[in-house]
């Protein structure tokens, strides 16, 4: 990390602070909702409301996100989030919490795609895989450590203080953003139109751009299938551990952390495969995760399960890092954030659909065969890879805003 330029370092530090704050916010929100209601559906409603904005508004935000000043947009998102989070402790009803959570998730739609779209601006092309792997490594560490740290903070400082700390994390991120030195030219010089039809048309152009670029199209296909698998796993794995392995659901988080260790290992070692084409690494990550999940569905012994979970995490790291890098390399400043936003929206849609269907599948065929099915879904990407491998020269990146 010492070799990275100061702008990238600032972006990484700010992003990590924000991620830790998000974990704290999620845990505190779930705790607060449970205090308001013992009904399990109340907690499910919170998670659904947090996911819906990216699915509904993501495609529309994609139509305008690249026309806005990215640094200013992140600043506004951080300040708005900091204010909204402060309203949660003074909420009187569970419905107020739902509304605030919905708006927070809506604001958050722009954050991740914007940060990832800034990486190619702030770093050189040959550094992209390294920078993305550093982001992924730190995210994995945060995913492993944050639930534990959040629990400690919640116990030590109390529920209300957690939201105050989360608000402070947004403010600190905003201050860090002020020191970012950006030198790029997007469409900020043009008059920005907020006409609904024009926004929809811009989103349509971005979607067409994905369809016309073999690299991007195959990446979006792969991420959709991968998120279908992960959505099914998220629900069915905890039941599988209870029924077939005899593990208490309360310690399921430990097994999630094991996958996080695999993500960390994959993020570190992906830099060792610089001679292998990115799309090959991306494809390998998806169908290796699929085959690993298939094997996992037949295992009931921990000495088999733990290595498989680590391999699953390595596969996730490979396709997550390479997917972002491929999108960054095959887009430019005029369409990068919008393509990233559309990819996020489609991935989230797949994830939510899979979570909904998995409950039905578990009742019909059981947790074991539901997990087996989720592995097959990802493994099927091997057919897509063989059918049309786009390892030709990438399509020339063009500005999608140009008119004929």
N, C-alpha and C positions, 0 to 999 in steps of 0.2 A: 504493500500500500504506500510505502515511502516514495516509490517512483511515480506515483500519480500526481497530476497537477493539482494546485490548490482548489480550483473550482470543483473538480470531481470529489476531492476529499470533503469539501463543505457539503456537497449534495449527499454524499454517503452518510455523513454524521447527522445531518438534518433528517434524512429519510429513516435512519435507524431510531432516532429519538421519537419520531412520529409513530413508527411501528410499535415501539415499546408502549407509548401512550395509548395506541389502539387496543393492544392486548389488555391493558389496565381498564380501559373503557368497557370492553366486552365483558370482562369478568364482573366489574362493578354493576353494569347494566343488568346482567343475568341475575345477580344477587338481589338487586333492587326490585326486579320484576317478581322474583320469588317471594319477597317480603310483602308485595302487594297482593299476590295471588298464589295459592297452592296448586291451582289448576295447571296441568302440564301443557295444555294448549296455549296458555298465556306466554310461555317461554318460546313455543314453536312460532307463535304469531310475531314475536320480536325478531326472530331469525329470518322469517319470511319477509317482514317489512324492511329489514336491512339488505336483503338481496334484490327485492323488486326494482328499486331505482335503476340499478345497472342494466337490468333487462329491458325496462320500459324506456328510460331516458337516454341510455347509452347510445343507441343508434342516432338519436337526434343531436346529442352533444357532439358526436363524431362529425356532424355537418358544419360545426362552427369552431371547434376547439383549435384547429390549426390557423385560424384567422386572428386569434387573440394573442396578446403578449403573454408568453408562457410564465415569465417571472412574476408579472403582475397578477396573473391568474392564480398562481400558487400562493402568493401573499394574501390575496382576498380569501382563498379557501382556508388558509391557516387561521386568519383572524376571525372569520365567520364561525369556524368550528370551535375556536377557543371560547367565543361568546355563547354559542349554543350549549356547549358542555356545561357551562356554569349555570344554565337554567335547569339542568336535570335534578340537582339536589333539592331545589325548591319546588319541584313538581308535586302536585297534590293528588293526582290520579294516575293510574296506569296508562290511560289514553294520552295524557300529556307526554309521558315517556315515549310512547309509540310515535307520536308526531315528531318529537325532537330527534329520535333515532332515524326516522325516515328522512328528515332534512339533512342530518349528518351524513347519511349514506349517499344521498343525492349529491352533496358537495364533494364527497370523496371520489366520485366517478372520475373527476378530472385529474386527481392527484397522481396516481400511479402511471397512467399513460403519459402525462406531461413530464414526469421525472425521467421515464425511460426514453422519451423523445428528445430530452436534453442531453443524454449521454453521448450520442454521436456528434453533437455540436461542441461539447466540452472536451472530447477526446479524439484521438486519431483512429482511422479505420482499423488498423492492425491491433489496436488496444481493446476493441469492443468485446471480444470474448473474455479477456482478462477482467475488464471492468464489470461486465455482467456476472461473471463467476464470483467476484468479490461481493457484489450486491447479494447474490444468491447465498453465499457462505454466511454472510452476516445475518441475512434473513433466517437461515436455518438455525443459527445460534440463538437468535431472538425467539424463534418459535419454540426452541427447547427450554430456554431459560425464563422467558417472560411469564408463562403460567405460574411458575414457582415464585418468581419475584413479585408478581402481581398479588399472589396469595399472601405473601409476607407483608406487603404494603397495606393490603386490605385489612389484615389482622392488626397491624401495628398502628395505623393511622385512622382507621374507620372508613365507612362507606363514602361519606361526603368528601373527605380529603382526597380520595382517589380521583374524583372528578376534577378537583382543583389542580391536582398534579397533572392530569391529562391536559387540562386547559393550558397550564404552564408549558407543557411540551410543544403544543402548537405555537405558542408565542415565541419560544426559543427557536423553533424551526423557521418562523417568519423572520426573526432577527438574522439568522444564518443566511437566509435567502437574499437579504439586503447586501451581503458581501459578495454575492455571485457576480462575476463579470462576464456578461454575455455579449457576443458580437456575432449576430446572425441577422439574416434578412428574410423574414417571412412576409405574409401579406398584411402586415400591420399598417402599411402605408395606404392600403385600400380602405374605402368606406365599408364598414362591416354591416351587413344586412341581417336583421333578425326576423325577416319574413319567413313564416313557417314553411311555405312551399319551397323557398330557395334553400332553406336548411335541409329539408328532405331531399332536394335535388343534389346537394353537396354530399349527403350521406350515400345516396345512390351512386354517385361518381366514385366514392371511396370503395364501395362494395364492388362495383364493376372493375375497379383497379385491381382488387384482390383476385377476382375471377380471371382477369386477363394475365396475371402474373403466376406462372406455374409454381414458383417457390412459395408465394404467399398463399395461394389456394390450397396447396398440400399441407402447409403449416396450420392453416385454420381448420382444415379437415381433421388433421391429427390431434389438435388441441381439443376439438369438439369430442372426439372419441375418447381421449384421455380423461376429460372431465366427466363424461358419462360413467367411465369406470370408477373414478375417484368418488363420485357422488353415491354410487351404489355401495362402495366399500365403506364409506363414512358411516352409513346406517347399519349395514349387515355385519361388519367386523365385530362390533361390540357384542352382538347377539351370538356370533360364532364363538367368541372367546368364552362366553358364559356357558353355552350349551355343550360345545365339543371339547374345549380345553379345560373347563371347570374353573375359570378365573373370575374373580369378582369384578363387576363393571366399574367399580370405583377406582381400580388401578389401570383402566384402559389407557389413561393418559401416558403411562410409562411406555406402552407399545407405540403410541404416536411419536413419542420422543425418540424411539429407536429408528423409526422412519426418518426423523429429522437428522439423526446421525448419518444415515445413508445419504441424505441430501447434502450434508456438509462434506462427506467424502467425495461425492460426485462433483460438487462445485470445485473442489481442490484439484482433482485429477483431470478434469476436462481440458485444462490447459496443456496436458501432456499429449493431446491428440490433435495438434495443430495441422498435421499433414492430412488428416482425414476431413473430407468435405462436411460442411455443417449439416447439410440435409441428411447425410448418412448417419451422423451422430444423433440428430433429432429423431429419425426413424428408429434407430436402434434403441433409443431411450424409451419410446412408446411401446414397441412390441416386446422389449425385454421386461418392462413392467407388467405387460399382459401375461407373458409366459410365467413370470414369477408369481403372479396372483393365482394363476391356474394351479401351480404346484402348491401354493399356500392353502388352497381350498381342501386339499387332501391331507394336510398335516395337523396333528394334534399334539405333537411333542415340541416343547419350547426350544430344544437344541436344533430343531429344523426351522421353526417359525422365526426365531430371532435373525439368523442369517438371511432368510428370505425377505424379511422386512427391511433389512439394510440394503439388499440388492434392489428392492422396490424403490427405496429412497434415492439410490444412485441413478436409476432409470428416470425418475422424476426430475432430478437435477439436470440430467442430460437434455431432456426435451424442453424443460422450462428455459434454461439458459440459451440453448441454440434457437429456440423459437423467437425469442426477443431479438437475438442478434440477426437472424435472417430477416425479420421485419425491418430492423434498423438499416440493414445494408440494401434492402430493396425498396426503400422509400426515401423521400427527402423532406425538407422542412415544411413543404406545402401540404403534405398528406400523412406524415409519419404518426402524429398523435391520433389522427382520426382512424387510421388503420389499426393502431394499438387499441383504441377504444372499442372498435367493432369486434376485434378479436376477444377482448375481455368480456363484452356483452354476450357474445355467442357461447363462450366458455362457461360463463355463469348460468346461462339458460340451460345448457346441457347438464350442469352440476345440479341445479334445482330440479329439473325434470327427473334426473336419475334418483335423487333423494326421495322424491314423491313416489316413483314407481317401485323403488326397492322395498318399501314397506309392504306393498301389495304382493311383490314377488316372494318375499320371505314367508308370508302367510300361505302362499300357494305351493312353492317348491322347497322352502326351508332356507336357512341362512347359508348353508354350505354350497348349495347349487346356485344360489344367488351370487355368491362370491365367484364361483366358477364362471358364471355368465359374464360378470364384469371383466374377468381376465380375458375371456374370449373376445369381448368388444375391442379391447386395446390390441390384442394379438392380431385381429383382423386387419390392422393397419399395414401389416406385412404384405397383404394382397395389394393394397393401394400403392405401396412402395414398389413392388415388382411390376405392377401394371403400367405405371407412368412415373418413372424416376426422373425428376426434373433437374438432373445434375449437368445440365448444359449451362452455357454462359447465362447469367441472370439477365432478365429483360431490362432494357434501359429504363432508368427511372425518369419519369416525366412529371411535370407540374400538372396536376389534374384540374387546376383552375383555368388553364388556357382554353380559349374558345377558338373554334375553327374560323 
